[in-house]
Structures are given as structure tokens and as C-alpha cells.
């Protein structure tokens, strides 16, 4: 920057769920194919992220101790990332610019598919300062989005939005590379970027967990992830306007991101909720020669990398809103642990003519410690149940998803309910919000 909770064994859960599922399924379920869900975000392997950092450290060591703009270490870093993406099936573009009399490079990687008129972009600066190898600042963010991009390839992800990733040059000289990229995008192309996610320093050795508060949807996506893994967050202020989200924000593009802290001092209150040492900088090696591969907190790097993937999968798979009105219930409803009965969150729909459409959209936001135990139904006003999600052996947390339901046989007006049942014990959670769009 210029200036999980342990789970039960999957096999045991699968057996328990299978036994409970047969006796708890609603009697009037619609066809299982009536609803489709967004794909499940992966757990990003921390070993893979650290392997990228090891490579960046080796590159710096072999090239004068840094990966700064205009130096051989930066170009070698770009070449390393590009080779990984090319092999994974991305279309990569190397964009050049000039700053301080030296050639700079931005690397842009596009994943095939998705709506070309709705682009979700994630980015991080790849350059270091000249004083050191820049492994936290910002090898960490660069490695986090690289491994997320490779996870997209491994999953063969077909997201609703077009996915694009960017690695910026000369950020340490004042966001030069990202500014060049944004300024050279035609207005029509800028308008296609639905959101830009920035990751600058995500493995600080005395970490905090900070979330950008620029766009409410992106902000809430990250907050929901961290709430699900039991980590409190704070609004990011230290790097506001000092990293590569700034030129995107100035161009009117919605932005968000994560940050683990630089040279600000961790307070006693922050140490109490996050651990670490109060009275010490989040990263005492910020912009120094000691920002090496030893200058990383593995837990912060792991959680932030998982949060990147969570946001890419969640925001990238969001379904375009069909024409018609939306109705939402934001009241929290606790989900009783099994064997208690489920819970329902109601929405009263009025003023809609005729029946619901065949593309009725249901957005679900559920915070839960083990989503595999949850079965979720949309209950129409006449009592018909449309299964949105079956219980499964999925060991991850939370359900943040959009479902498309063919409810064309239902009168739109009336009381619709989101019904959630926990079919196995030892878990807690609540319906955070849900929305139905006609």
C-alpha cells in the first residue's frame, strides 16, 4: 500500500442428515428442479497462497531484494503470475505504461463466460517498495487473488457476471498502474464494471480485520463472511484513498475490499477481540526490508483469502433482478437447533397483478455455523412448498444465495414465507434477511 470453527466429521453428518431428512421433508414440495442456487464458495488452501509468497520472496532475493517498479524483480513477478493464469485458461493482457522514466506493467486476466456487460473485478498491486521484497505489502493481496483465480479455474466456475482480475504496477508511486488502467478504459467499458474488489495487505503479522465501507452490498458480503467464522470486523480507514480502489471509486465504480493493517498501532480493545499485541503496529515491517515471507500471519492470510473467494463466488453469481417489484424482510429469526421445529420469516406481498413469474427470484442471507444441516423452502400463500436447498454434507458456514423459482402457478399477492429447518444438532444461526422479486 502506498503509504473456522471445528466441524463434525462429514461422514457422520451425512448419516445423521440422511436419517432425519426422510421424516422431515414437507408433504407438498414442488419439483426439485424448480429452484437453482448459486455455486458454493471454496475453502482456499493456505498452503497454495503461501507457495506463491515463497516464489515472490525468491524473485526478490534474486533481484536485489525487491520487486519495485522499473526493477527486474517486478517484471519477474508479473511473469510468474501470468504463467499461472495462462496455464489455467485465462485470457491475459499485459498493459504497459511509463512512470519515473521506467516501463510499468499491469496484468489483466479474464475468465471466459459470464455477462460481458456486468463485470466483477478483483485487484491487488504487485509491486513492492525498493526497500524490501514487499511480501505482506502487497504479495499477500496478490497471492490471495491469484489463488482465488486459480480456484475459479479448478471449479470450472460459470458465474453470472464476467470475472476479471488485475495486478497493478507502480502502486507504491501513487496508484499509477491502476489509474492508467481506469483512465484508458472507454466510458462504455467503465460502465460495465459492476464492482471492483481491492486487496492490499491481507496477512499483517499483528493483524486487524478491516472492511471497506464504500459500497453497502460489497461491504455486507464481507461482513457476512467474517460473522460466519466468528471474527469481528471494523471499518477500514488507514488506507482510505491510498490504494488501487481509489481510481475506480473516482470513476463512479462501486468498490470494496479488505485490509489487515499497516503502520497504525493496534489498540488494547483491538487486541482483546483479535489477539496480537496492543501498542504495536499492525505491520512493524511496513515498507521496510523485513517485509519478507516471515512477515505474515497465517491465520489472517487464510481467513482473508477465503473471504476473497466468498465474495467472488457470491457477488459473481448474483442473478439479474427480473422486472417487477421486490419485497424484503430484514428481521432476524433464530433458527432452532434440531430436533426443534423450523422457523418461518414472512413477507406480505400486495399490489402485484396476477400470478408470480416463472423466474421468481429469492435472495437468502442466513448466518449459520453449519449450512449442510439446513433445508430451506419457499412457502407460497396457498401453502405450497418450493424446495430451495436440501440438507447435505456441505461443511461450510452460512447460506448466501440467490434462487430462481418457477412459481407461475401461484397468485403473487399474499403471505410468502421462507421456512428454514436445522435437521441435525449442535449448530446455531439465524435468518438474517431474505427478499422475493417478481
Protein Blocks (a to p, Z undefined) as FASTA:
>chain_A
ZZddddddfklmmmmmmmmmmmmgcfkbccfklpccddddddddfklmmmmmmmmmmmmm
mnoopacehiaklmmmmmmmmmmmmmnopacddddddeehiacdddddddeejjfkbccd
ddddfbdcfkbnolmlomkmmmmmmmmmmmmmmnopacfbdcdddddehklnooklmmmm
mmmpcfklmmmmnbdcddehjabfbbcddddfkbmklmmmmmmmmmmnopacdddfklgo
iafklmmmmnopacddddebjabccdfklmmmngpjehiafblmgoiaklcfklccfklm
mmmmmmmmmmmmmmmmpccddeddddddfbdcdddddfbdcdddddddehiahjddfkbc
cddddddfblklpccddddfkopacdfbdcdfbfbecjdddddddfklbcfbdcdddddd
dfbghiacddfbdcddZZ
